[in-house]
Amino acid sequence: MDLLDFTDCNLYFEDALPAEAETLLDKASAEYGEPGAEAALLSAYALAPRNLTVLVGLYRFYFYQHRMEDALHVAEQAMSVSGATLGLPDDWRHLTPECVAAAAADRRFALLRFYLLALKAASIVLLRLRRIDEAKARLRMIAALDSKDHLDSAKLLEVIAEFHEQPDDETALAA
């Protein structure tokens, strides 16, 4: 399946967003790095908890603030929302090529790509949390579903493998 086929697809940020939530997202963007930014994002979330634009904003805020546990929670929430819309299993470990193909057959490539990118985002957060095996399991799933590696999960798995083959600094210093 070609995960770059966006013909006849709506993108997540094209979904309707309540005007008040949009104003709050703009406020959070303007106040990034200040205490009011998170409050604005959480207020937008309270207004539109299933809106992917709000979830992406919240994820990015937490990720760039190095609040990885919070970022992981939001990435998983984004997967839950997009996965439910696509009719995917609740647990990413139960994804199959067939259920992914069914979502794609409904011409929901953009939302399917969003779901897989949220799964990849969770993987990256898990790497930052040093939960390597959990991250690799998610990346392997993406690689199995993305035969052309458009999402670079196979490449990322190669980098992880190379990194873990190298001796850590203490071993290198002792030699």
TORPA-4810 file (N, C-alpha, C, O; in nm, 3 decimals):
<nodes>
NODE_1_0.085_-0.117_0.000_0.000_0.000_0.000_0.089_0.123_0.000_0.194_0.125_0.065_M
NODE_2_0.049_0.223_-0.071_0.127_0.347_-0.083_0.077_0.447_0.019_-0.031_0.505_0.003_D
NODE_3_0.155_0.468_0.123_0.115_0.561_0.229_0.136_0.706_0.192_0.118_0.796_0.274_L
NODE_4_0.175_0.729_0.069_0.189_0.867_0.023_0.077_0.908_-0.072_0.082_1.016_-0.131_L
NODE_5_-0.022_0.823_-0.088_-0.135_0.853_-0.176_-0.238_0.934_-0.099_-0.313_0.880_-0.017_D
NODE_6_-0.242_1.064_-0.125_-0.335_1.152_-0.054_-0.447_1.203_-0.142_-0.516_1.298_-0.105_F
NODE_7_-0.467_1.142_-0.258_-0.574_1.188_-0.346_-0.708_1.162_-0.278_-0.731_1.057_-0.219_T
NODE_8_-0.795_1.258_-0.289_-0.930_1.247_-0.232_-0.929_1.223_-0.081_-1.017_1.154_-0.030_D
NODE_9_-0.831_1.278_-0.011_-0.822_1.256_0.134_-0.828_1.390_0.208_-0.772_1.490_0.163_C
NODE_10_-0.896_1.389_0.319_-0.890_1.503_0.411_-0.774_1.480_0.505_-0.749_1.367_0.547_N
NODE_11_-0.703_1.585_0.538_-0.594_1.576_0.634_-0.645_1.611_0.772_-0.745_1.682_0.786_L
NODE_12_-0.579_1.561_0.875_-0.631_1.575_1.011_-0.657_1.721_1.048_-0.753_1.750_1.119_Y
NODE_13_-0.574_1.811_1.002_-0.589_1.952_1.040_-0.699_2.022_0.961_-0.724_2.141_0.982_F
NODE_14_-0.763_1.951_0.872_-0.876_2.007_0.799_-1.009_1.981_0.872_-1.112_2.034_0.832_E
NODE_15_-1.006_1.900_0.978_-1.127_1.873_1.054_-1.172_2.000_1.126_-1.091_2.081_1.170_D
NODE_16_-1.302_2.014_1.137_-1.359_2.132_1.204_-1.309_2.141_1.348_-1.302_2.041_1.420_A
NODE_17_-1.276_2.261_1.387_-1.228_2.289_1.522_-1.312_2.402_1.577_-1.327_2.505_1.512_L
NODE_18_-1.369_2.385_1.697_-1.446_2.496_1.754_-1.362_2.624_1.756_-1.243_2.620_1.784_P
NODE_19_-1.425_2.736_1.725_-1.353_2.864_1.717_-1.278_2.894_1.846_-1.165_2.943_1.842_A
NODE_20_-1.341_2.866_1.959_-1.275_2.894_2.088_-1.150_2.808_2.104_-1.049_2.855_2.156_E
NODE_21_-1.157_2.683_2.062_-1.039_2.595_2.070_-0.928_2.646_1.978_-0.810_2.642_2.015_A
NODE_22_-0.965_2.693_1.859_-0.865_2.747_1.767_-0.797_2.871_1.827_-0.676_2.888_1.814_E
NODE_23_-0.876_2.956_1.891_-0.821_3.074_1.958_-0.723_3.033_2.068_-0.618_3.094_2.085_T
NODE_24_-0.759_2.928_2.142_-0.672_2.879_2.250_-0.543_2.820_2.194_-0.436_2.837_2.253_L
NODE_25_-0.551_2.751_2.081_-0.429_2.698_2.019_-0.338_2.811_1.972_-0.216_2.804_1.987_L
NODE_26_-0.397_2.916_1.916_-0.319_3.033_1.875_-0.252_3.097_1.996_-0.136_3.138_1.990_D
NODE_27_-0.326_3.106_2.107_-0.272_3.164_2.230_-0.156_3.080_2.282_-0.053_3.134_2.322_K
NODE_28_-0.172_2.948_2.280_-0.065_2.858_2.325_0.059_2.875_2.239_0.171_2.874_2.291_A
NODE_29_0.040_2.890_2.110_0.152_2.910_2.019_0.225_3.041_2.049_0.348_3.045_2.051_S
NODE_30_0.149_3.145_2.072_0.207_3.277_2.100_0.279_3.279_2.235_0.376_3.353_2.254_A
NODE_31_0.230_3.199_2.330_0.287_3.199_2.465_0.379_3.080_2.490_0.409_3.050_2.606_E
NODE_32_0.422_3.013_2.385_0.505_2.895_2.403_0.624_2.927_2.494_0.690_3.029_2.478_Y
NODE_33_0.648_2.839_2.588_0.758_2.859_2.683_0.716_2.935_2.807_0.793_2.945_2.903_G
NODE_34_0.596_2.989_2.806_0.544_3.060_2.922_0.437_2.972_2.988_0.381_2.884_2.923_E
NODE_35_0.410_2.995_3.117_0.315_2.910_3.189_0.174_2.904_3.127_0.105_2.804_3.142_P
NODE_36_0.133_3.009_3.060_-0.001_3.012_3.003_-0.021_2.920_2.884_-0.135_2.888_2.849_G
NODE_37_0.087_2.877_2.822_0.076_2.793_2.702_0.010_2.660_2.732_-0.082_2.618_2.662_A
NODE_38_0.055_2.595_2.836_-0.004_2.465_2.870_-0.150_2.480_2.911_-0.234_2.399_2.873_E
NODE_39_-0.179_2.583_2.986_-0.319_2.606_3.028_-0.409_2.626_2.907_-0.521_2.576_2.904_A
NODE_40_-0.361_2.700_2.807_-0.440_2.721_2.686_-0.461_2.590_2.611_-0.570_2.563_2.562_A
NODE_41_-0.355_2.510_2.601_-0.368_2.380_2.534_-0.465_2.288_2.606_-0.546_2.221_2.543_L
NODE_42_-0.457_2.287_2.737_-0.548_2.201_2.814_-0.693_2.250_2.805_-0.786_2.170_2.807_L
NODE_43_-0.711_2.379_2.794_-0.846_2.434_2.775_-0.900_2.395_2.636_-1.017_2.360_2.622_S
NODE_44_-0.814_2.401_2.535_-0.854_2.358_2.400_-0.888_2.210_2.403_-0.985_2.167_2.339_A
NODE_45_-0.810_2.132_2.475_-0.836_1.989_2.488_-0.970_1.963_2.556_-1.044_1.872_2.517_Y
NODE_46_-1.001_2.041_2.657_-1.129_2.025_2.727_-1.246_2.052_2.632_-1.352_1.990_2.644_A
NODE_47_-1.227_2.144_2.540_-1.332_2.177_2.442_-1.343_2.074_2.329_-1.452_2.047_2.279_L
NODE_48_-1.229_2.018_2.290_-1.227_1.927_2.174_-1.129_1.812_2.199_-1.025_1.805_2.134_A
NODE_49_-1.161_1.723_2.292_-1.066_1.618_2.331_-1.038_1.514_2.222_-0.940_1.441_2.232_P
NODE_50_-1.121_1.507_2.121_-1.101_1.408_2.014_-1.055_1.474_1.883_-1.049_1.408_1.779_R
NODE_51_-1.022_1.602_1.890_-0.975_1.671_1.770_-0.825_1.647_1.755_-0.747_1.675_1.847_N
NODE_52_-0.786_1.596_1.640_-0.646_1.560_1.619_-0.553_1.681_1.617_-0.436_1.669_1.655_L
NODE_53_-0.601_1.795_1.573_-0.518_1.915_1.575_-0.483_1.953_1.719_-0.369_1.989_1.748_T
NODE_54_-0.581_1.943_1.807_-0.557_1.973_1.949_-0.457_1.872_2.006_-0.365_1.909_2.078_V
NODE_55_-0.477_1.744_1.974_-0.386_1.642_2.026_-0.244_1.660_1.973_-0.148_1.640_2.048_L
NODE_56_-0.230_1.696_1.848_-0.096_1.720_1.792_-0.031_1.838_1.864_0.087_1.832_1.898_V
NODE_57_-0.106_1.945_1.887_-0.051_2.060_1.959_-0.005_2.023_2.099_0.102_2.065_2.143_G
NODE_58_-0.086_1.945_2.168_-0.052_1.903_2.303_0.070_1.811_2.302_0.159_1.823_2.386_L
NODE_59_0.073_1.718_2.207_0.189_1.628_2.195_0.317_1.707_2.173_0.417_1.686_2.241_Y
NODE_60_0.312_1.798_2.077_0.432_1.876_2.046_0.478_1.958_2.166_0.598_1.967_2.193_R
NODE_61_0.385_2.016_2.237_0.420_2.094_2.355_0.495_2.006_2.455_0.604_2.041_2.501_F
NODE_62_0.437_1.891_2.487_0.500_1.803_2.586_0.634_1.749_2.535_0.730_1.741_2.611_Y
NODE_63_0.639_1.713_2.408_0.764_1.658_2.354_0.876_1.762_2.364_0.985_1.731_2.412_F
NODE_64_0.849_1.883_2.318_0.954_1.985_2.317_0.983_2.041_2.456_1.086_2.107_2.477_Y
NODE_65_0.895_2.016_2.550_0.923_2.051_2.689_0.992_1.935_2.761_1.019_1.943_2.881_Q
NODE_66_1.022_1.829_2.688_1.088_1.709_2.742_1.005_1.640_2.849_1.059_1.581_2.942_H
NODE_67_0.875_1.647_2.836_0.783_1.579_2.926_0.735_1.453_2.855_0.622_1.445_2.806_R
NODE_68_0.825_1.356_2.850_0.805_1.239_2.765_0.687_1.151_2.808_0.616_1.099_2.721_M
NODE_69_0.665_1.133_2.935_0.550_1.051_2.978_0.420_1.115_2.931_0.329_1.046_2.885_E
NODE_70_0.411_1.248_2.942_0.291_1.319_2.895_0.278_1.308_2.743_0.169_1.287_2.691_D
NODE_71_0.389_1.322_2.673_0.387_1.312_2.527_0.344_1.172_2.484_0.268_1.157_2.388_A
NODE_72_0.391_1.070_2.554_0.353_0.932_2.523_0.203_0.913_2.541_0.137_0.851_2.458_L
NODE_73_0.150_0.965_2.649_0.006_0.954_2.675_-0.075_1.018_2.562_-0.175_0.962_2.517_H
NODE_74_-0.033_1.134_2.517_-0.106_1.205_2.411_-0.092_1.131_2.277_-0.189_1.123_2.202_V
NODE_75_0.026_1.078_2.247_0.044_1.000_2.124_-0.050_0.880_2.123_-0.111_0.848_2.021_A
NODE_76_-0.060_0.814_2.237_-0.150_0.699_2.247_-0.296_0.741_2.234_-0.377_0.668_2.177_E
NODE_77_-0.328_0.857_2.285_-0.464_0.909_2.270_-0.494_0.940_2.123_-0.604_0.911_2.075_Q
NODE_78_-0.399_0.997_2.054_-0.417_1.026_1.911_-0.437_0.897_1.832_-0.518_0.892_1.739_A
NODE_79_-0.365_0.791_1.870_-0.385_0.662_1.806_-0.524_0.608_1.836_-0.590_0.552_1.748_M
NODE_80_-0.568_0.625_1.957_-0.701_0.576_1.995_-0.810_0.645_1.915_-0.902_0.580_1.864_S
NODE_81_-0.801_0.777_1.903_-0.902_0.854_1.831_-0.901_0.819_1.682_-1.005_0.788_1.624_V
NODE_82_-0.783_0.823_1.621_-0.775_0.795_1.478_-0.804_0.647_1.450_-0.869_0.615_1.350_S
NODE_83_-0.757_0.559_1.536_-0.782_0.417_1.517_-0.930_0.382_1.525_-0.979_0.300_1.448_G
NODE_84_-1.002_0.445_1.618_-1.145_0.420_1.629_-1.218_0.465_1.503_-1.309_0.396_1.455_A
NODE_85_-1.180_0.579_1.449_-1.242_0.629_1.326_-1.215_0.534_1.210_-1.300_0.515_1.123_T
NODE_86_-1.097_0.476_1.208_-1.059_0.384_1.100_-1.113_0.242_1.120_-1.108_0.161_1.028_L
NODE_87_-1.163_0.213_1.239_-1.210_0.078_1.268_-1.096_-0.019_1.297_-1.110_-0.140_1.279_G
NODE_88_-0.983_0.035_1.342_-0.868_-0.048_1.375_-0.884_-0.107_1.516_-0.962_-0.055_1.596_L
NODE_89_-0.811_-0.214_1.546_-0.817_-0.271_1.681_-0.773_-0.169_1.786_-0.694_-0.079_1.757_P
NODE_90_-0.825_-0.183_1.907_-0.789_-0.093_2.016_-0.640_-0.101_2.049_-0.580_-0.001_2.090_D
NODE_91_-0.581_-0.217_2.032_-0.441_-0.240_2.067_-0.360_-0.251_1.937_-0.390_-0.335_1.853_D
NODE_92_-0.259_-0.168_1.921_-0.178_-0.168_1.799_-0.115_-0.305_1.771_-0.086_-0.336_1.656_W
NODE_93_-0.095_-0.386_1.874_-0.034_-0.518_1.855_-0.124_-0.612_1.775_-0.079_-0.716_1.726_R
NODE_94_-0.251_-0.575_1.761_-0.346_-0.658_1.687_-0.368_-0.607_1.544_-0.459_-0.655_1.475_H
NODE_95_-0.287_-0.512_1.500_-0.297_-0.466_1.362_-0.258_-0.579_1.268_-0.167_-0.657_1.296_L
NODE_96_-0.327_-0.586_1.157_-0.294_-0.683_1.053_-0.292_-0.610_0.919_-0.353_-0.504_0.905_T
NODE_97_-0.223_-0.667_0.823_-0.228_-0.605_0.690_-0.372_-0.595_0.638_-0.405_-0.502_0.565_P
NODE_98_-0.455_-0.690_0.675_-0.594_-0.690_0.628_-0.674_-0.573_0.685_-0.746_-0.505_0.612_E
NODE_99_-0.662_-0.548_0.816_-0.740_-0.437_0.873_-0.686_-0.302_0.826_-0.762_-0.207_0.810_C
NODE_100_-0.556_-0.294_0.804_-0.498_-0.171_0.752_-0.542_-0.151_0.607_-0.573_-0.039_0.566_V
NODE_101_-0.545_-0.259_0.529_-0.590_-0.249_0.390_-0.736_-0.209_0.384_-0.776_-0.135_0.294_A
NODE_102_-0.817_-0.257_0.478_-0.959_-0.219_0.480_-0.974_-0.070_0.505_-1.057_-0.004_0.443_A
NODE_103_-0.894_-0.016_0.595_-0.898_0.128_0.621_-0.854_0.204_0.497_-0.913_0.306_0.463_A
NODE_104_-0.751_0.155_0.429_-0.703_0.219_0.307_-0.807_0.208_0.195_-0.823_0.301_0.115_A
NODE_105_-0.876_0.095_0.190_-0.977_0.076_0.085_-1.089_0.178_0.097_-1.154_0.212_-0.003_A
NODE_106_-1.112_0.226_0.218_-1.214_0.330_0.238_-1.161_0.469_0.201_-1.226_0.570_0.229_D
NODE_107_-1.041_0.474_0.137_-0.979_0.600_0.095_-0.945_0.689_0.214_-0.959_0.812_0.207_R
NODE_108_-0.901_0.628_0.319_-0.863_0.704_0.439_-0.712_0.700_0.458_-0.662_0.684_0.569_R
NODE_109_-0.640_0.716_0.348_-0.495_0.709_0.355_-0.436_0.811_0.451_-0.345_0.778_0.528_F
NODE_110_-0.485_0.932_0.447_-0.427_1.037_0.532_-0.446_1.005_0.679_-0.353_1.023_0.759_A
NODE_111_-0.564_0.958_0.717_-0.588_0.925_0.857_-0.509_0.801_0.898_-0.459_0.794_1.010_L
NODE_112_-0.498_0.705_0.808_-0.418_0.586_0.835_-0.272_0.625_0.854_-0.205_0.577_0.946_L
NODE_113_-0.223_0.712_0.768_-0.084_0.761_0.782_-0.068_0.834_0.916_0.033_0.817_0.985_R
NODE_114_-0.168_0.914_0.953_-0.163_0.983_1.082_-0.152_0.881_1.195_-0.070_0.897_1.285_F
NODE_115_-0.234_0.778_1.191_-0.231_0.675_1.295_-0.091_0.614_1.305_-0.035_0.601_1.414_Y
NODE_116_-0.035_0.576_1.191_0.097_0.514_1.192_0.205_0.612_1.237_0.301_0.572_1.303_L
NODE_117_0.190_0.739_1.203_0.285_0.839_1.252_0.271_0.861_1.402_0.370_0.887_1.470_L
NODE_118_0.150_0.849_1.454_0.131_0.858_1.600_0.198_0.738_1.667_0.258_0.752_1.774_A
NODE_119_0.187_0.620_1.605_0.255_0.502_1.657_0.406_0.522_1.654_0.477_0.483_1.747_L
NODE_120_0.455_0.582_1.547_0.599_0.612_1.538_0.638_0.717_1.643_0.744_0.706_1.705_K
NODE_121_0.554_0.817_1.663_0.582_0.919_1.765_0.593_0.854_1.903_0.682_0.888_1.982_A
NODE_122_0.502_0.762_1.932_0.510_0.690_2.059_0.642_0.613_2.068_0.703_0.606_2.175_A
NODE_123_0.686_0.556_1.956_0.814_0.483_1.954_0.931_0.575_1.986_1.021_0.538_2.062_S
NODE_124_0.930_0.692_1.928_1.039_0.786_1.950_1.042_0.831_2.096_1.149_0.844_2.156_I
NODE_125_0.924_0.855_2.152_0.917_0.892_2.294_0.971_0.777_2.379_1.046_0.799_2.474_V
NODE_126_0.933_0.655_2.345_0.982_0.539_2.421_1.134_0.528_2.411_1.200_0.491_2.507_L
NODE_127_1.189_0.560_2.295_1.335_0.563_2.283_1.395_0.666_2.377_1.496_0.640_2.444_L
NODE_128_1.333_0.783_2.381_1.383_0.889_2.470_1.373_0.846_2.617_1.454_0.888_2.700_R
NODE_129_1.274_0.762_2.648_1.257_0.711_2.784_1.343_0.587_2.810_1.338_0.528_2.918_L
NODE_130_1.422_0.549_2.710_1.510_0.433_2.716_1.433_0.301_2.731_1.483_0.205_2.791_R
NODE_131_1.315_0.298_2.677_1.233_0.177_2.674_1.245_0.119_2.532_1.150_0.117_2.454_R
NODE_132_1.366_0.074_2.505_1.408_0.038_2.369_1.325_-0.077_2.310_1.280_-0.068_2.196_I
NODE_133_1.304_-0.182_2.387_1.231_-0.297_2.333_1.088_-0.260_2.297_1.035_-0.307_2.196_D
NODE_134_1.025_-0.178_2.379_0.888_-0.134_2.349_0.885_-0.050_2.221_0.795_-0.064_2.138_E
NODE_135_0.984_0.036_2.205_0.992_0.119_2.086_1.014_0.033_1.962_0.948_0.053_1.860_A
NODE_136_1.106_-0.063_1.971_1.134_-0.148_1.856_1.013_-0.230_1.816_0.990_-0.252_1.697_K
NODE_137_0.935_-0.276_1.911_0.815_-0.355_1.878_0.718_-0.272_1.794_0.662_-0.322_1.697_A
NODE_138_0.699_-0.147_1.832_0.610_-0.060_1.755_0.666_-0.031_1.615_0.593_-0.034_1.516_R
NODE_139_0.796_-0.005_1.610_0.859_0.024_1.481_0.854_-0.098_1.389_0.837_-0.083_1.267_L
NODE_140_0.869_-0.216_1.445_0.859_-0.338_1.363_0.719_-0.352_1.303_0.704_-0.393_1.189_R
NODE_141_0.618_-0.317_1.381_0.481_-0.324_1.330_0.464_-0.228_1.213_0.409_-0.265_1.110_M
NODE_142_0.512_-0.106_1.230_0.501_-0.009_1.120_0.575_-0.060_0.998_0.523_-0.053_0.886_I
NODE_143_0.695_-0.111_1.017_0.775_-0.162_0.905_0.702_-0.276_0.833_0.708_-0.286_0.710_A
NODE_144_0.635_-0.360_0.908_0.562_-0.472_0.847_0.444_-0.423_0.763_0.405_-0.487_0.666_A
NODE_145_0.388_-0.309_0.801_0.271_-0.256_0.730_0.308_-0.159_0.618_0.228_-0.135_0.528_L
NODE_146_0.427_-0.103_0.625_0.472_0.000_0.531_0.583_-0.059_0.444_0.701_-0.034_0.468_D
NODE_147_0.545_-0.136_0.344_0.640_-0.213_0.264_0.743_-0.127_0.192_0.854_-0.173_0.164_S
NODE_148_0.709_-0.003_0.162_0.804_0.086_0.092_0.881_0.175_0.190_0.960_0.260_0.148_K
NODE_149_0.859_0.155_0.318_0.926_0.230_0.425_0.914_0.382_0.407_1.010_0.456_0.429_D
NODE_150_0.796_0.426_0.367_0.772_0.569_0.354_0.785_0.641_0.489_0.819_0.759_0.493_H
NODE_151_0.759_0.570_0.597_0.763_0.633_0.730_0.898_0.614_0.798_0.916_0.653_0.913_L
NODE_152_0.993_0.555_0.727_1.131_0.538_0.775_1.144_0.457_0.902_1.243_0.472_0.974_D
NODE_153_1.049_0.372_0.932_1.061_0.291_1.054_1.169_0.185_1.040_1.241_0.157_1.136_S
NODE_154_1.182_0.125_0.921_1.287_0.025_0.901_1.425_0.090_0.914_1.516_0.032_0.973_A
NODE_155_1.438_0.210_0.860_1.566_0.282_0.872_1.596_0.313_1.018_1.710_0.301_1.063_K
NODE_156_1.493_0.353_1.091_1.513_0.383_1.233_1.552_0.257_1.310_1.635_0.263_1.401_L
NODE_157_1.493_0.144_1.276_1.531_0.017_1.339_1.678_-0.016_1.311_1.748_-0.068_1.398_L
NODE_158_1.724_0.014_1.189_1.865_-0.008_1.156_1.956_0.079_1.243_2.059_0.033_1.292_E
NODE_159_1.917_0.205_1.261_1.997_0.297_1.343_2.002_0.247_1.488_2.107_0.249_1.552_V
NODE_160_1.888_0.202_1.539_1.883_0.149_1.676_1.975_0.029_1.688_2.050_0.017_1.785_I
NODE_161_1.970_-0.060_1.590_2.055_-0.180_1.593_2.203_-0.142_1.591_2.283_-0.197_1.667_A
NODE_162_2.239_-0.047_1.505_2.379_-0.003_1.498_2.422_0.061_1.630_2.533_0.037_1.678_E
NODE_163_2.335_0.141_1.686_2.368_0.209_1.812_2.391_0.109_1.924_2.482_0.126_2.005_F
NODE_164_2.311_0.005_1.928_2.323_-0.094_2.036_2.434_-0.195_2.011_2.471_-0.270_2.102_H
NODE_165_2.487_-0.198_1.890_2.602_-0.285_1.863_2.731_-0.220_1.909_2.829_-0.290_1.936_E
NODE_166_2.734_-0.087_1.919_2.854_-0.016_1.959_2.871_-0.027_2.110_2.772_-0.025_2.184_Q
NODE_167_2.994_-0.039_2.157_3.014_-0.043_2.302_2.977_0.091_2.363_2.996_0.196_2.303_P
NODE_168_2.923_0.085_2.485_2.891_0.212_2.551_3.021_0.277_2.597_3.127_0.214_2.593_D
NODE_169_3.015_0.402_2.639_3.134_0.481_2.672_3.220_0.416_2.780_3.343_0.419_2.770_D
NODE_170_3.157_0.358_2.882_3.235_0.298_2.992_3.316_0.179_2.941_3.432_0.161_2.980_E
NODE_171_3.256_0.097_2.854_3.326_-0.019_2.800_3.440_0.029_2.711_3.550_-0.025_2.718_T
NODE_172_3.417_0.130_2.630_3.518_0.182_2.541_3.634_0.241_2.619_3.750_0.224_2.581_A
NODE_173_3.605_0.309_2.728_3.709_0.371_2.810_3.792_0.265_2.882_3.912_0.284_2.902_L
NODE_174_3.730_0.154_2.920_3.800_0.049_2.993_3.895_-0.028_2.901_3.991_-0.088_2.949_A
NODE_175_3.871_-0.027_2.770_3.952_-0.106_2.676_4.084_-0.043_2.648_4.163_-0.098_2.570_A
</nodes>
